Amino acid sequence: IFNNFFSPRGDRRPVLTITNLYVDFTKIGWSGWIISPRGYNAYSCAGSCPFPLSEGLRATNHATVRSIMNALKLSQEAGRPCCVPDVLHPISLLYFDDEENVVLKQYDDMVAGSCGCH
């Protein structure tokens, strides 16, 4: 389900990786209303988006244009594309609503499934 992408130059150094990012609902002050789970692994993306962007980096067209502009030093504002989640998955939360009812709800886009250059 999770992918690492490697350098287009043929070495096996990961360029984009997905790492653990545990969200503890007690530590962020949400344990008073979230019943379950007590936390979850949201995952996080890390890595660089080197020029030229290879197909394996799942770059958007916007990222490709930014990468070219950055490489040619045409704009300081363009910057390099960033390694970010490009597939996100839902989680289900059991919680108390404002009227103290117990609710089970699915929240979309809570868990990073893979990374890309954007």
LOMI-680166 format. One record per residue (C-alpha): residue in three letters; x, y, z. Coordinates in steps of 0.25 Angstrom, whole numbers, plus 2048, in hexadecimal, padded with zeros to 3 digits. Layout:
// residues N
AlaXYZ
...
// end
This chain:
// residues 118
Ile800800800
Phe80C80A803
Asn81680D7F9
Asn8248127F9
Phe8298187EC
Phe8388187E8
Ser8418217E1
Pro8408217D1
Arg84F8207D0
Gly84E8117D3
Asp8548117E1
Arg84B80B7EC
Arg84B8177F5
Pro83C81B7F9
Val8388287F3
Leu82A8287F9
Thr827820806
Ile81A81F80F
Thr81D81F81E
Asn81581D82A
Leu80E829830
Tyr80682483C
Val7FA82D840
Asp7F782C84F
Phe7E9832852
Thr7ED834861
Lys7F983C85D
Ile7F2845854
Gly7E684785E
Trp7DB83F857
Ser7DA834860
Gly7CE83A867
Trp7C583885B
Ile7CC82D853
Ile7C981F859
Ser7D081684F
Pro7DB81584A
Arg7E481B854
Gly7ED81F848
Tyr7F181B83A
Asn7FD81B831
Ala7FB826827
Tyr808824820
Ser81182F81A
Cys81883180D
Ala82783580D
Gly831836802
Ser83583F7F6
Cys8308417E8
Pro83D8427E0
Phe83D8487D2
Pro83A8427C9
Leu82D83C7CF
Ser82C82D7CA
Glu81F8267C8
Gly82181E7D5
Leu82082B7DD
Arg81182C7D9
Ala81383B7D7
Thr8078447D3
Asn80984D7C7
His80A8597D0
Ala8158537D7
Thr81C8507CA
Val81B85E7C6
Arg8208637D3
Ser82C8597D2
Ile83085F7C5
Met82F86D7C9
Asn83786A7D6
Ala8428637CE
Leu84386E7C4
Lys8438797CF
Leu8378807C8
Ser8308837D5
Gln8348837E4
Glu8258827E7
Ala8238757E0
Gly82C86D7EA
Arg82E85E7E8
Pro8228547E8
Cys81F84E7F6
Cys81D83F7FA
Val80F83E7FF
Pro804834801
Asp7FD8317F3
Val7F48267F8
Leu7EC827805
His7E381D80C
Pro7D881F816
Ile7D781B824
Ser7CA81882D
Leu7C981F83A
Leu7BF81C845
Tyr7BC82984D
Phe7B2832855
Asp7AB83D84D
Asp7A784A853
Glu79A844859
Glu7A283885F
Asn79D82E855
Val7A7823851
Val7AA824842
Leu7B281B839
Lys7B782382D
Gln7C1821822
Tyr7CB82D820
Asp7D182D812
Asp7DF83180F
Met7E582E81C
Val7F0824819
Ala7FB82680F
Gly7FC81A806
Ser80781E7FC
Cys80F82A7F9
Gly8128327EC
Cys81883F7E8
His80F84B7E8
// end
